[in-house]
């Protein structure tokens, strides 16, 4: 068992991305992304260290390998591959062959600022993939790999290798690696408070009463 699995994975998977997003806001950190969603209804919630992949336009300078291959080889079991294609929806940057390779390597999932293809194959491979959409057009001749495991931008958020990813049906959040414990602790406080609020609402208390008791509007204030 890795250090991440023993110390953080269970704690992270207990939380939602919204708990983490609120904690990031409370700590004045950037990490909430927009528009990147699971590509099918039953795609699993994922978390892990980031392995980053930055793409750029294809041109006269050629790539020596197909995009994504280095990222898969670099990844350790449990990692999440984070793909920066600048939000482009006109070309795929992840597909079925890569999904099978990543699954066999033990990668937890893929998050893509852009579009993917071969969704049927990806579902069969049972690899959770989060992206902005799907497209049939190949990456070949359109985009290429610029770098692997360098700093990237993902949905407007800075991501570095070993930053922490959490993705669920609400979207994707990025936790700076050096702030993981602080973010987790704050998010867990919010989780406990919100669970208590829901329990009281389900027990029949009025929303006004519960809101006043927990001071929900000012929850993010220090």
N, CA, C and O of each residue as an XYZ file, in Angstrom:
888
protein
N       0.842     -1.199      0.000
C       0.000      0.000      0.000
C       0.878      1.251      0.000
O       1.819      1.350      0.788
N       0.575      2.205     -0.880
C       1.348      3.432     -0.961
C       0.995      4.387      0.184
O      -0.009      4.208      0.875
N       1.842      5.402      0.368
C       1.566      6.404      1.401
C       0.240      7.117      1.123
O      -0.531      7.387      2.044
N      -0.018      7.419     -0.157
C      -1.270      8.091     -0.503
C      -2.470      7.230     -0.124
O      -3.437      7.729      0.451
N      -2.412      5.946     -0.444
C      -3.525      5.045     -0.140
C      -3.732      4.906      1.353
O      -4.872      4.857      1.816
N      -2.650      4.841      2.116
C      -2.775      4.625      3.561
C      -3.186      5.886      4.315
O      -3.881      5.795      5.327
N      -2.771      7.063      3.841
C      -2.993      8.294      4.592
C      -4.149      9.152      4.081
O      -4.794      9.860      4.854
N      -4.408      9.083      2.759
C      -5.301     10.082      2.191
C      -6.483      9.554      1.370
O      -7.536     10.190      1.342
N      -6.334      8.429      0.715
C      -7.338      8.009     -0.256
C      -8.725      7.854      0.360
O      -9.700      8.379     -0.176
N      -8.824      7.136      1.484
C     -10.130      6.919      2.113
C     -10.747      8.235      2.559
O     -11.951      8.443      2.404
N      -9.934      9.119      3.110
C     -10.432     10.420      3.559
C     -10.967     11.233      2.378
O     -12.021     11.861      2.476
N     -10.238     11.217      1.271
C     -10.658     11.978      0.105
C     -11.944     11.421     -0.499
O     -12.850     12.183     -0.835
N     -12.030     10.111     -0.639
C     -13.200      9.515     -1.276
C     -14.457      9.654     -0.423
O     -15.566      9.534     -0.944
N     -14.307      9.901      0.858
C     -15.457     10.152      1.730
C     -16.075     11.523      1.435
O     -17.258     11.749      1.690
N     -15.271     12.420      0.901
C     -15.705     13.786      0.654
C     -16.203     13.955     -0.776
O     -15.979     13.099     -1.632
N     -16.877     15.068     -1.016
C     -17.264     15.433     -2.374
C     -16.319     16.511     -2.902
O     -15.605     17.162     -2.140
N     -16.332     16.683     -4.228
C     -15.536     17.774     -4.794
C     -16.015     19.132     -4.283
O     -15.231     20.077     -4.198
N     -17.306     19.228     -3.943
C     -17.810     20.502     -3.427
C     -17.276     20.791     -2.027
O     -17.009     21.946     -1.695
N     -17.118     19.756     -1.202
C     -16.456     19.955      0.097
C     -15.048     20.507     -0.100
O     -14.631     21.443      0.582
N     -14.323     19.907     -1.050
C     -12.947     20.345     -1.320
C     -12.934     21.761     -1.891
O     -12.102     22.579     -1.499
N     -13.852     22.056     -2.814
C     -13.912     23.392     -3.402
C     -14.170     24.449     -2.337
O     -13.569     25.523     -2.366
N     -15.063     24.146     -1.396
C     -15.334     25.093     -0.305
C     -14.104     25.278      0.578
O     -13.802     26.391      1.007
N     -13.396     24.184      0.846
C     -12.182     24.277      1.657
C     -11.123     25.107      0.947
O     -10.442     25.913      1.581
N     -10.978     24.920     -0.347
C     -10.017     25.717     -1.123
C     -10.378     27.196     -1.048
O      -9.506     28.043     -0.854
N     -11.658     27.504     -1.203
C     -12.092     28.900     -1.090
C     -11.777     29.468      0.284
O     -11.276     30.585      0.406
N     -12.076     28.687      1.320
C     -11.840     29.161      2.687
C     -10.364     29.428      2.948
O     -10.015     30.311      3.732
N      -9.504     28.668      2.292
C      -8.055     28.826      2.461
C      -7.433     29.718      1.396
O      -6.211     29.853      1.320
N      -8.294     30.335      0.566
C      -7.857     31.252     -0.498
C      -6.889     30.580     -1.459
O      -5.847     31.135     -1.809
N      -7.260     29.355     -1.883
C      -6.479     28.581     -2.840
C      -7.296     28.359     -4.101
O      -8.523     28.266     -4.043
N      -6.618     28.272     -5.246
C      -7.275     28.005     -6.520
C      -7.241     26.504     -6.792
O      -6.188     25.878     -6.669
N      -8.379     25.923     -7.158
C      -8.376     24.496     -7.432
C      -9.662     23.958     -8.021
O      -9.710     22.800     -8.437
N     -10.709     24.774     -8.066
C     -11.992     24.323     -8.607
C     -12.030     24.568    -10.110
O     -11.789     25.687    -10.563
N     -12.331     23.527    -10.887
C     -12.419     23.658    -12.334
C     -13.883     23.706    -12.768
O     -14.789     23.502    -11.960
N     -14.099     23.978    -14.050
C     -15.473     24.144    -14.547
C     -15.644     23.382    -15.856
O     -14.789     23.462    -16.738
N     -16.742     22.644    -15.986
C     -17.129     22.065    -17.258
C     -16.550     20.708    -17.569
O     -16.766     20.192    -18.666
N     -15.817     20.105    -16.639
C     -15.214     18.794    -16.874
C     -15.987     17.775    -16.053
O     -15.978     17.824    -14.823
N     -16.654     16.855    -16.733
C     -17.610     15.968    -16.099
C     -17.318     14.513    -16.446
O     -16.597     14.239    -17.405
N     -17.880     13.562    -15.664
C     -17.719     12.149    -16.031
C     -18.356     11.879    -17.386
O     -19.403     12.438    -17.713
N     -17.720     11.023    -18.165
C     -18.181     10.778    -19.521
C     -19.283      9.726    -19.608
O     -19.858      9.527    -20.678
N     -19.582      9.062    -18.517
C     -20.770      8.204    -18.480
C     -21.280      8.156    -17.056
O     -20.546      8.442    -16.110
N     -22.546      7.791    -16.911
C     -23.258      7.955    -15.637
C     -22.603      7.212    -14.491
O     -22.546      7.738    -13.380
N     -22.111      6.014    -14.721
C     -21.582      5.204    -13.641
C     -20.057      5.233    -13.532
O     -19.464      4.367    -12.889
N     -19.427      6.218    -14.152
C     -17.972      6.359    -14.011
C     -17.631      6.573    -12.537
O     -18.262      7.383    -11.859
N     -16.645      5.854    -12.056
C     -16.317      5.889    -10.628
C     -15.704      7.223    -10.222
O     -15.046      7.898    -11.014
N     -15.938      7.576     -8.983
C     -15.245      8.689     -8.348
C     -13.765      8.332     -8.257
O     -13.428      7.187     -7.956
N     -12.885      9.286     -8.510
C     -11.451      8.980     -8.511
C     -10.653     10.002     -7.723
O     -11.054     11.157     -7.580
N      -9.510      9.550     -7.212
C      -8.549     10.446     -6.587
C      -7.163      9.844     -6.737
O      -7.008      8.627     -6.837
N      -6.162     10.706     -6.752
C      -4.784     10.232     -6.869
C      -3.851     11.383     -7.185
O      -4.280     12.515     -7.404
N      -2.572     11.071     -7.204
C      -1.572     12.063     -7.583
C      -1.627     12.322     -9.084
O      -1.902     11.415     -9.869
N      -1.364     13.562     -9.474
C      -1.416     13.947    -10.879
C      -0.151     13.543    -11.626
O       0.968     13.777    -11.170
N      -0.364     12.933    -12.783
C       0.656     12.825    -13.827
C       0.156     13.700    -14.961
O      -0.922     13.443    -15.497
N       0.897     14.714    -15.340
C       0.381     15.713    -16.267
C       0.836     15.460    -17.703
O       1.922     14.937    -17.952
N      -0.036     15.849    -18.638
C       0.239     15.731    -20.066
C      -0.210     17.023    -20.735
O      -1.390     17.373    -20.703
N       0.737     17.723    -21.339
C       0.434     18.979    -22.028
C       0.499     18.763    -23.534
O       1.475     18.221    -24.054
N      -0.556     19.195    -24.231
C      -0.649     19.034    -25.674
C      -0.519     20.380    -26.373
O      -0.766     21.428    -25.778
N      -0.131     20.339    -27.635
C      -0.037     21.546    -28.444
C      -0.442     21.212    -29.874
O      -0.658     20.047    -30.208
N      -0.544     22.230    -30.713
C      -0.951     22.001    -32.100
C       0.123     21.229    -32.865
O       1.316     21.440    -32.650
N      -0.296     20.350    -33.742
C       0.634     19.659    -34.622
C       1.160     20.633    -35.669
O       0.489     21.599    -36.031
N       2.382     20.361    -36.152
C       2.993     21.234    -37.158
C       4.251     20.600    -37.711
O       4.363     19.374    -37.746
N       5.192     21.410    -38.141
C       6.412     20.890    -38.748
C       7.293     20.166    -37.746
O       7.975     19.204    -38.100
N       7.287     20.619    -36.496
C       7.992     19.872    -35.455
C       7.143     18.663    -35.083
O       5.970     18.802    -34.736
N       7.730     17.498    -35.156
C       6.998     16.263    -34.954
C       7.281     15.671    -33.573
O       8.364     15.843    -33.015
N       6.282     14.972    -33.037
C       6.461     14.228    -31.792
C       7.026     12.850    -32.107
O       6.708     12.264    -33.141
N       7.863     12.336    -31.214
C       8.484     11.029    -31.444
C       7.592      9.879    -31.003
O       7.789      8.743    -31.434
N       6.617     10.160    -30.151
C       5.701      9.122    -29.682
C       4.268      9.642    -29.735
O       4.036     10.850    -29.734
N       3.319      8.724    -29.780
C       1.916      9.115    -29.746
C       1.609      9.744    -28.396
O       2.099      9.291    -27.362
N       0.796     10.786    -28.417
C       0.479     11.484    -27.162
C      -0.102     10.521    -26.132
O      -0.907      9.651    -26.464
N       0.319     10.688    -24.874
C      -0.210      9.900    -23.773
C       0.598      8.681    -23.401
O       0.479      8.179    -22.283
N       1.429      8.185    -24.326
C       2.183      6.961    -24.050
C       3.180      7.184    -22.912
O       3.297      6.346    -22.019
N       3.895      8.306    -22.941
C       4.864      8.600    -21.876
C       4.168      8.759    -20.525
O       4.676      8.309    -19.499
N       3.006      9.401    -20.538
C       2.276      9.601    -19.284
C       1.874      8.268    -18.668
O       1.966      8.087    -17.454
N       1.429      7.335    -19.506
C       1.057      6.015    -18.998
C       2.274      5.298    -18.423
O       2.189      4.683    -17.360
N       3.397      5.373    -19.117
C       4.608      4.716    -18.630
C       5.135      5.364    -17.356
O       5.709      4.687    -16.503
N       4.941      6.673    -17.228
C       5.404      7.405    -16.037
C       4.533      7.126    -14.825
O       5.020      7.138    -13.694
N       3.251      6.875    -15.047
C       2.286      6.763    -13.949
C       2.546      5.537    -13.079
O       2.928      4.472    -13.563
N       2.327      5.723    -11.789
C       2.311      4.616    -10.834
C       0.870      4.204    -10.594
O      -0.059      4.951    -10.902
N       0.690      3.019    -10.047
C      -0.647      2.545     -9.726
C      -1.350      3.543     -8.807
O      -0.786      3.972     -7.800
N      -2.571      3.906     -9.156
C      -3.343      4.847     -8.351
C      -3.267      6.286     -8.802
O      -4.048      7.113     -8.333
N      -2.343      6.616     -9.708
C      -2.227      7.993    -10.193
C      -3.395      8.356    -11.104
O      -4.111      7.487    -11.600
N      -3.569      9.659    -11.312
C      -4.562     10.191    -12.244
C      -3.818     10.966    -13.332
O      -3.020     11.851    -13.025
N      -4.073     10.639    -14.597
C      -3.463     11.377    -15.698
C      -4.317     12.599    -16.010
O      -5.526     12.495    -16.218
N      -3.661     13.764    -16.037
C      -4.336     15.050    -16.212
C      -3.898     15.625    -17.557
O      -2.718     15.912    -17.757
N      -4.847     15.791    -18.479
C      -4.531     16.166    -19.857
C      -4.959     17.604    -20.134
O      -6.128     17.962    -19.997
N      -3.985     18.414    -20.526
C      -4.237     19.812    -20.880
C      -4.272     19.945    -22.398
O      -3.231     19.988    -23.054
N      -5.489     20.009    -22.949
C      -5.640     20.313    -24.373
C      -6.356     21.635    -24.575
O      -6.999     21.860    -25.600
N      -6.235     22.512    -23.576
C      -6.756     23.863    -23.707
C      -8.251     23.959    -23.907
O      -8.752     24.967    -24.406
N      -8.981     22.897    -23.513
C     -10.425     22.922    -23.646
C     -10.942     22.653    -25.045
O     -12.142     22.792    -25.284
N     -10.076     22.272    -25.983
C     -10.501     22.066    -27.380
C     -11.512     20.921    -27.495
O     -11.357     19.866    -26.881
N     -12.542     21.161    -28.294
C     -13.580     20.158    -28.511
C     -13.606     19.642    -29.951
O     -14.442     18.805    -30.291
N     -12.697     20.133    -30.801
C     -12.706     19.765    -32.213
C     -11.825     18.563    -32.520
O     -11.816     18.080    -33.652
N     -11.091     18.076    -31.536
C     -10.205     16.942    -31.765
C     -10.069     16.112    -30.497
O     -10.043     16.652    -29.390
N      -9.984     14.832    -30.661
C      -9.793     13.946    -29.511
C      -8.367     14.051    -28.982
O      -7.432     14.326    -29.733
N      -8.217     13.830    -27.687
C      -6.868     13.734    -27.118
C      -6.752     12.537    -26.175
O      -5.774     12.420    -25.436
N      -7.740     11.652    -26.199
C      -7.678     10.395    -25.448
C      -8.680      9.428    -26.055
O      -9.787      9.821    -26.422
N      -8.285      8.142    -26.162
C      -9.172      7.176    -26.775
C      -9.037      5.789    -26.180
O      -8.453      5.608    -25.112
N      -9.584      4.814    -26.883
C      -9.707      3.471    -26.343
C      -8.390      2.746    -26.130
O      -8.224      2.063    -25.119
N      -7.445      2.877    -27.060
C      -6.151      2.207    -26.902
C      -5.431      2.734    -25.665
O      -4.930      1.957    -24.852
N      -5.381      4.056    -25.530
C      -4.735      4.657    -24.354
C      -5.458      4.243    -23.076
O      -4.817      3.991    -22.056
N      -6.781      4.173    -23.125
C      -7.540      3.787    -21.934
C      -7.168      2.387    -21.478
O      -7.002      2.141    -20.283
N      -7.037      1.473    -22.422
C      -6.655      0.108    -22.050
C      -5.238      0.060    -21.494
O      -4.973     -0.672    -20.540
N      -4.328      0.831    -22.079
C      -2.972      0.882    -21.557
C      -2.915      1.443    -20.149
O      -2.190      0.931    -19.296
N      -3.686      2.502    -19.907
C      -3.720      3.107    -18.579
C      -4.338      2.173    -17.557
O      -3.869      2.077    -16.423
N      -5.401      1.482    -17.971
C      -6.058      0.546    -17.052
C      -5.108     -0.568    -16.638
O      -5.062     -0.941    -15.465
N      -4.356     -1.099    -17.585
C      -3.415     -2.173    -17.275
C      -2.277     -1.685    -16.387
O      -1.690     -2.480    -15.654
N      -1.955     -0.398    -16.436
C      -0.901      0.176    -15.587
C      -1.396      0.455    -14.168
O      -0.598      0.733    -13.272
N      -2.714      0.380    -13.966
C      -3.269      0.646    -12.640
C      -3.648      2.087    -12.401
O      -3.895      2.482    -11.262
N      -3.699      2.888    -13.468
C      -4.103      4.288    -13.336
C      -5.547      4.364    -12.836
O      -6.412      3.615    -13.291
N      -5.798      5.283    -11.888
C      -7.146      5.410    -11.311
C      -8.143      5.994    -12.286
O      -9.313      5.611    -12.285
N      -7.690      6.923    -13.123
C      -8.596      7.553    -14.063
C      -7.891      8.650    -14.830
O      -6.718      8.943    -14.597
N      -8.636      9.257    -15.759
C      -8.121     10.306    -16.628
C      -9.033     11.515    -16.511
O     -10.256     11.368    -16.501
N      -8.455     12.712    -16.422
C      -9.234     13.943    -16.481
C      -8.682     14.790    -17.624
O      -7.471     14.977    -17.742
N      -9.574     15.293    -18.456
C      -9.172     15.902    -19.726
C      -9.812     17.279    -19.888
O     -11.036     17.408    -19.844
N      -8.986     18.303    -20.075
C      -9.499     19.618    -20.451
C      -9.564     19.642    -21.975
O      -8.701     20.208    -22.647
N     -10.617     19.009    -22.499
C     -10.779     18.825    -23.926
C     -11.742     17.681    -24.177
O     -12.562     17.348    -23.322
N     -11.637     17.079    -25.356
C     -12.570     16.026    -25.768
C     -11.862     14.690    -25.916
O     -10.658     14.628    -26.166
N     -12.638     13.621    -25.755
C     -12.135     12.254    -25.923
C     -12.965     11.541    -26.984
O     -14.015     12.033    -27.397
N     -12.486     10.378    -27.420
C     -13.285      9.564    -28.330
C     -13.238      8.103    -27.879
O     -12.649      7.788    -26.845
N     -13.855      7.218    -28.653
C     -13.909      5.788    -28.325
C     -14.567      5.545    -26.966
O     -14.119      4.692    -26.199
N     -15.624      6.291    -26.674
C     -16.239      6.177    -25.355
C     -16.746      4.773    -25.075
O     -16.636      4.298    -23.944
N     -17.301      4.093    -26.082
C     -17.755      2.715    -25.878
C     -16.604      1.828    -25.406
O     -16.763      1.029    -24.483
N     -15.443      1.977    -26.049
C     -14.274      1.181    -25.673
C     -13.783      1.527    -24.274
O     -13.363      0.649    -23.520
N     -13.837      2.806    -23.934
C     -13.386      3.254    -22.613
C     -14.295      2.678    -21.523
O     -13.821      2.277    -20.460
N     -15.591      2.641    -21.792
C     -16.531      2.062    -20.826
C     -16.248      0.581    -20.639
O     -16.255      0.086    -19.512
N     -15.998     -0.134    -21.737
C     -15.661     -1.560    -21.642
C     -14.376     -1.754    -20.838
O     -14.270     -2.697    -20.054
N     -13.401     -0.865    -21.032
C     -12.150     -0.939    -20.271
C     -12.351     -0.593    -18.803
O     -11.492     -0.884    -17.971
N     -13.494      0.032    -18.481
C     -13.841      0.412    -17.108
C     -12.802      1.352    -16.505
O     -12.399      1.211    -15.350
N     -12.384      2.314    -17.323
C     -11.462      3.348    -16.847
C     -12.243      4.653    -16.715
O     -12.722      5.180    -17.719
N     -12.384      5.188    -15.497
C     -13.106      6.444    -15.338
C     -12.416      7.569    -16.105
O     -11.221      7.808    -15.930
N     -13.172      8.254    -16.949
C     -12.652      9.379    -17.713
C     -13.591     10.567    -17.542
O     -14.807     10.451    -17.699
N     -12.999     11.705    -17.218
C     -13.721     12.966    -17.066
C     -13.200     13.913    -18.136
O     -11.988     14.046    -18.307
N     -14.100     14.573    -18.857
C     -13.690     15.448    -19.951
C     -14.776     16.476    -20.219
O     -15.814     16.489    -19.557
N     -14.522     17.348    -21.210
C     -15.516     18.348    -21.584
C     -16.515     17.815    -22.594
O     -17.595     18.381    -22.763
N     -16.157     16.718    -23.272
C     -17.076     16.176    -24.250
C     -16.434     15.076    -25.069
O     -15.305     14.663    -24.805
N     -17.169     14.607    -26.066
C     -16.660     13.587    -26.972
C     -16.640     14.128    -28.395
O     -17.381     15.049    -28.740
N     -15.768     13.530    -29.219
C     -15.645     13.909    -30.621
C     -15.093     12.696    -31.359
O     -14.399     11.876    -30.757
N     -15.384     12.568    -32.638
C     -14.870     11.413    -33.375
C     -13.515     11.687    -34.031
O     -12.802     10.744    -34.374
N     -13.150     12.945    -34.209
C     -11.935     13.301    -34.945
C     -10.676     12.877    -34.187
O     -10.564     13.110    -32.983
N      -9.740     12.260    -34.888
C      -8.488     11.803    -34.307
C      -7.556     12.961    -33.956
O      -7.662     14.054    -34.512
N      -6.649     12.701    -33.031
C      -5.610     13.668    -32.699
C      -4.546     13.756    -33.789
O      -3.874     14.780    -33.918
N      -4.391     12.703    -34.564
C      -3.310     12.646    -35.557
C      -3.410     13.794    -36.562
O      -4.446     14.009    -37.190
N      -2.307     14.519    -36.692
C      -2.269     15.643    -37.613
C      -2.903     16.907    -37.082
O      -2.884     17.939    -37.752
N      -3.466     16.844    -35.885
C      -4.133     18.008    -35.300
C      -3.422     18.503    -34.034
O      -3.193     19.701    -33.868
N      -3.086     17.581    -33.163
C      -2.392     17.949    -31.922
C      -1.274     16.956    -31.665
O      -1.236     15.884    -32.270
N      -0.360     17.311    -30.765
C       0.740     16.437    -30.403
C       1.146     16.706    -28.960
O       0.769     17.725    -28.382
N       1.898     15.811    -28.396
C       2.387     15.973    -27.032
C       3.482     17.034    -26.984
O       4.439     16.991    -27.757
N       3.328     17.978    -26.072
C       4.370     18.981    -25.842
C       5.282     18.566    -24.688
O       6.502     18.702    -24.780
N       4.692     18.059    -23.600
C       5.501     17.647    -22.459
C       4.713     16.693    -21.577
O       3.483     16.663    -21.610
N       5.441     15.918    -20.790
C       4.850     15.017    -19.795
C       5.450     15.344    -18.441
O       6.660     15.526    -18.301
N       4.572     15.416    -17.442
C       4.973     15.720    -16.064
C       5.689     17.060    -15.937
O       6.738     17.174    -15.303
N       5.092     18.063    -16.557
C       5.494     19.454    -16.359
C       4.279     20.205    -15.812
O       3.173     19.665    -15.780
N       4.486     21.438    -15.387
C       3.365     22.245    -14.919
C       2.433     22.555    -16.093
O       2.892     22.909    -17.179
N       1.135     22.422    -15.871
C       0.143     22.695    -16.901
C      -0.966     23.573    -16.347
O      -1.018     23.867    -15.153
N      -1.846     23.982    -17.243
C      -3.103     24.625    -16.858
C      -4.226     23.660    -17.164
O      -4.266     23.063    -18.240
N      -5.133     23.509    -16.230
C      -6.241     22.573    -16.408
C      -7.520     23.251    -15.948
O      -7.723     23.471    -14.754
N      -8.381     23.581    -16.903
C      -9.623     24.261    -16.539
C      -9.382     25.559    -15.804
O     -10.156     25.933    -14.923
N      -8.299     26.257    -16.164
C      -7.977     27.525    -15.533
C      -7.207     27.417    -14.233
O      -6.967     28.424    -13.568
N      -6.813     26.193    -13.859
C      -6.118     25.963    -12.591
C      -4.715     25.423    -12.865
O      -4.540     24.564    -13.729
N      -3.734     25.913    -12.147
C      -2.370     25.392    -12.241
C      -2.315     23.979    -11.654
O      -2.832     23.726    -10.565
N      -1.681     23.067    -12.390
C      -1.497     21.690    -11.922
C      -0.040     21.294    -12.129
O       0.523     21.487    -13.207
N       0.562     20.737    -11.080
C       1.929     20.244    -11.135
C       1.931     18.747    -10.851
O       1.019     18.237    -10.201
N       2.948     18.044    -11.335
C       3.049     16.626    -10.978
C       2.986     16.453     -9.462
O       3.633     17.183     -8.711
N       2.198     15.478     -9.031
C       2.011     15.134     -7.615
C       1.013     16.025     -6.889
O       0.770     15.815     -5.700
N       0.415     17.028     -7.574
C      -0.763     17.647     -6.972
C      -1.850     16.570     -6.911
O      -1.751     15.545     -7.586
N      -2.871     16.801     -6.112
C      -3.864     15.760     -5.846
C      -5.167     16.075     -6.567
O      -5.660     17.202     -6.531
N      -5.713     15.057     -7.221
C      -6.946     15.193     -7.995
C      -8.083     14.465     -7.281
O      -7.903     13.358     -6.773
N      -9.253     15.099     -7.251
C     -10.486     14.434     -6.842
C     -11.533     14.760     -7.892
O     -11.729     15.924     -8.241
N     -12.214     13.721     -8.401
C     -13.240     13.921     -9.422
C     -14.472     13.093     -9.091
O     -14.363     11.914     -8.751
N     -15.646     13.713     -9.192
C     -16.908     13.017     -8.997
C     -17.943     13.613     -9.944
O     -17.577     14.346    -10.863
N     -19.208     13.323     -9.747
C     -20.233     13.766    -10.689
C     -20.359     15.285    -10.779
O     -20.871     15.800    -11.773
N     -19.906     15.998     -9.773
C     -19.969     17.461     -9.819
C     -18.830     18.077    -10.617
O     -18.941     19.214    -11.074
N     -17.722     17.333    -10.792
C     -16.599     17.883    -11.536
C     -15.263     17.454    -10.975
O     -15.128     16.378    -10.392
N     -14.264     18.325    -11.164
C     -12.876     18.003    -10.820
C     -12.278     19.137     -9.997
O     -12.445     20.311    -10.324
N     -11.575     18.770     -8.921
C     -10.832     19.754     -8.134
C      -9.369     19.328     -8.044
O      -9.038     18.143     -8.078
N      -8.507     20.335     -7.927
C      -7.067     20.148     -7.815
C      -6.623     20.646     -6.449
O      -6.926     21.780     -6.076
N      -5.914     19.820     -5.702
C      -5.403     20.216     -4.387
C      -3.892     20.352     -4.474
O      -3.209     19.373     -4.775
N      -3.344     21.553     -4.217
C      -1.890     21.692     -4.210
C      -1.266     20.718     -3.211
O      -1.725     20.610     -2.074
N      -0.226     20.016     -3.636
C       0.337     18.945     -2.824
C       0.778     19.397     -1.432
O       0.626     18.660     -0.457
N       1.324     20.613     -1.343
C       1.834     21.077     -0.051
C       0.718     21.576      0.870
O       0.965     21.875      2.039
N      -0.503     21.667      0.348
C      -1.649     22.122      1.137
C      -2.657     21.003      1.402
O      -3.755     21.260      1.896
N      -2.288     19.765      1.076
C      -3.250     18.660      1.144
C      -3.832     18.484      2.538
O      -5.050     18.385      2.679
N      -3.014     18.443      3.549
C      -3.513     18.194      4.898
C      -4.429     19.319      5.359
O      -5.473     19.057      5.957
N      -4.056     20.559      5.092
C      -4.883     21.702      5.496
C      -6.225     21.686      4.770
O      -7.261     21.939      5.384
N      -6.217     21.392      3.466
C      -7.451     21.351      2.689
C      -8.345     20.208      3.159
O      -9.554     20.380      3.312
N      -7.745     19.044      3.385
C      -8.522     17.898      3.853
C      -9.186     18.187      5.196
O     -10.370     17.905      5.385
N      -8.426     18.744      6.116
C      -8.957     19.026      7.447
C     -10.137     19.993      7.371
O     -11.163     19.779      8.016
N      -9.990     21.051      6.584
C     -11.065     22.032      6.442
C     -12.281     21.397      5.750
O     -13.417     21.628      6.163
N     -12.046     20.605      4.709
C     -13.148     19.958      3.986
C     -13.896     18.979      4.888
O     -15.121     18.879      4.813
N     -13.175     18.264      5.733
C     -13.814     17.328      6.659
C     -14.690     18.066      7.662
O     -15.756     17.574      8.033
N     -14.255     19.236      8.102
C     -15.097     20.049      8.986
C     -16.409     20.416      8.287
O     -17.482     20.312      8.881
N     -16.317     20.843      7.030
C     -17.518     21.193      6.270
C     -18.423     19.979      6.070
O     -19.644     20.077      6.191
N     -17.815     18.842      5.766
C     -18.584     17.615      5.549
C     -19.397     17.256      6.791
O     -20.589     16.963      6.690
N     -18.766     17.279      7.943
C     -19.451     16.932      9.195
C     -20.596     17.912      9.463
O     -21.689     17.507      9.859
N     -20.338     19.182      9.248
C     -21.363     20.196      9.481
C     -22.546     20.004      8.534
O     -23.698     20.077      8.962
N     -22.275     19.763      7.265
C     -23.355     19.609      6.296
C     -24.148     18.331      6.533
O     -25.366     18.321      6.354
N     -23.478     17.254      6.934
C     -24.183     16.016      7.259
C     -25.119     16.233      8.443
O     -26.234     15.712      8.457
N     -24.674     16.994      9.428
C     -25.518     17.286     10.588
C     -26.727     18.124     10.178
O     -27.833     17.903     10.672
N     -26.519     19.084      9.278
C     -27.628     19.908      8.802
C     -28.675     19.059      8.079
O     -29.873     19.206      8.323
N     -28.227     18.182      7.199
C     -29.151     17.323      6.457
C     -29.926     16.418      7.413
O     -31.127     16.209      7.242
N     -29.233     15.884      8.419
C     -29.904     15.006      9.385
C     -31.026     15.747     10.115
O     -32.097     15.185     10.342
N     -30.784     16.993     10.477
C     -31.812     17.757     11.180
C     -32.975     18.113     10.255
O     -34.131     18.116     10.680
N     -32.670     18.416      8.984
C     -33.729     18.701      8.019
C     -34.604     17.469      7.809
O     -35.831     17.567      7.788
N     -33.967     16.312      7.655
C     -34.722     15.069      7.458
C     -35.514     14.669      8.701
O     -36.489     13.922      8.612
N     -35.085     15.174      9.867
C     -35.819     14.905     11.102
C     -37.019     15.831     11.268
O     -37.788     15.696     12.221
N     -37.177     16.776     10.335
C     -38.369     17.614     10.357
C     -38.158     19.051     10.771
O     -39.117     19.822     10.800
N     -36.924     19.442     11.094
C     -36.695     20.835     11.475
C     -36.790     21.733     10.242
O     -36.508     21.295      9.126
N     -37.181     22.972     10.443
C     -37.347     23.902      9.327
C     -35.985     24.347      8.796
O     -34.989     24.371      9.519
N     -35.975     24.698      7.509
C     -34.738     25.198      6.908
C     -34.251     26.460      7.613
O     -33.050     26.629      7.823
N     -35.175     27.346      7.978
C     -34.777     28.577      8.658
C     -34.098     28.268      9.989
O     -33.097     28.889     10.345
N     -34.646     27.314     10.710
C     -34.086     26.941     12.010
C     -32.686     26.339     11.843
O     -31.757     26.685     12.574
N     -32.554     25.446     10.881
C     -31.260     24.801     10.662
C     -30.230     25.805     10.158
O     -29.079     25.796     10.597
N     -30.642     26.661      9.244
C     -29.722     27.661      8.690
C     -29.218     28.595      9.781
O     -28.031     28.920      9.829
N     -30.116     29.024     10.650
C     -29.712     29.923     11.731
C     -28.775     29.221     12.713
O     -27.812     29.824     13.187
N     -29.044     27.969     13.019
C     -28.223     27.232     13.975
C     -26.790     27.063     13.486
O     -25.840     27.226     14.253
N     -26.638     26.735     12.193
C     -25.307     26.419     11.666
C     -24.640     27.603     10.961
O     -23.497     27.497     10.517
N     -25.349     28.729     10.858
C     -24.780     29.941     10.254
C     -24.165     29.616      8.894
O     -23.020     29.967      8.610
N     -24.956     28.936      8.061
C     -24.451     28.354      6.813
C     -23.904     29.406      5.855
O     -22.920     29.153      5.159
N     -24.521     30.575      5.810
C     -24.108     31.626      4.884
C     -22.669     32.065      5.131
O     -21.970     32.472      4.203
N     -22.229     31.980      6.385
C     -20.881     32.438      6.736
C     -19.909     31.281      6.999
O     -18.886     31.445      7.664
N     -20.257     30.113      6.463
C     -19.470     28.910      6.744
C     -18.026     29.043      6.287
O     -17.128     28.514      6.941
N     -17.779     29.740      5.177
C     -16.424     29.802      4.616
C     -15.540     30.835      5.309
O     -14.336     30.889      5.060
N     -16.124     31.644      6.164
C     -15.313     32.647      6.835
C     -14.391     32.009      7.846
O     -14.744     31.022      8.492
N     -13.215     32.572      7.980
C     -12.217     32.014      8.915
C     -12.654     32.252     10.358
O     -11.952     31.859     11.289
